[in-house]
């Protein structure tokens, strides 16, 4: 039982989601924008990395979305 309790405590400390003030980032539906999302912290900057696997005719893309902006910038697509 104690093993199960410690597992639950660890898994619940991953991150918090602000339901009262959500940030909504939009992308093209056909790009599957938002297929995978990863939170990041870099210095004082916080945000999420968002994948769009079908962006640019299927070559895919990764976008960086920060808290201080309403849209995603710095989208990377392989050549």
N, C-alpha and C positions, 0 to 999 in steps of 0.2 A: 504494500500500500504506500509506503514512504517513497519508493521509487517512482510510482505513478504520480504522486503529488509533486515531486521535484520536476518531473517532466512537464507537467502542466504549468508550473511557475515559469520555467524557461521559455516555453512556447508562447506564453502570453505577454512577454516583455519585448516582443519584436518591434512594434512601433504603434503610435496612436494615429487615428484618423480624425480630423476635425470635421465632425458632421454639421456643426453650426455654421461654419464659414468655409464651405468646400471650394477648391480651385478646380475649374473645369477647363481642360485643354481639348481643343477640337482638331481633328484631322480628317482627311478624306476617307470615307467609308470603304471605297474599293481598295485602298492601300492597307486595310486592316490595322489602321492606326490604333495603338493601345493594346496590341496583341500581348505584349509583355511589358511590365512596368517595374522599374527598380528605383528605390529612393537613394539619394546621395547627399553627402555633405562635403563641401570643398572649401576649407577656410571658413568664411562667414556666409558663404552661399549655400542654400539648401534647395532641393528640388527633386525632380524625377527624370529618369531616362526612359524614353518611350520608343518601342519598336514599331515599325510599319513594314512588315515583311514583303508586301507587294508594291511598295513605292517604286517609282521610276521603272515601270514595266516589269516588275518582278525581281529586280536586283536588290530591293530592300533598302531600308534606311533606319537610322537611329537618331532621335531628336532629344535635345536637352531642354527641359522645361523648368524654369526657376520660379520661386515663390513671388518675386517682385514683378513678374510680367504676366500678362493675360494670354500670351500665345507662346508657342514653342519656337525657339531659335536654335541656331547651330545644328541644323539637321545634316547628318553625314550620310552620304550614299557612296558605296564603292564604285569605282570606275570600271 
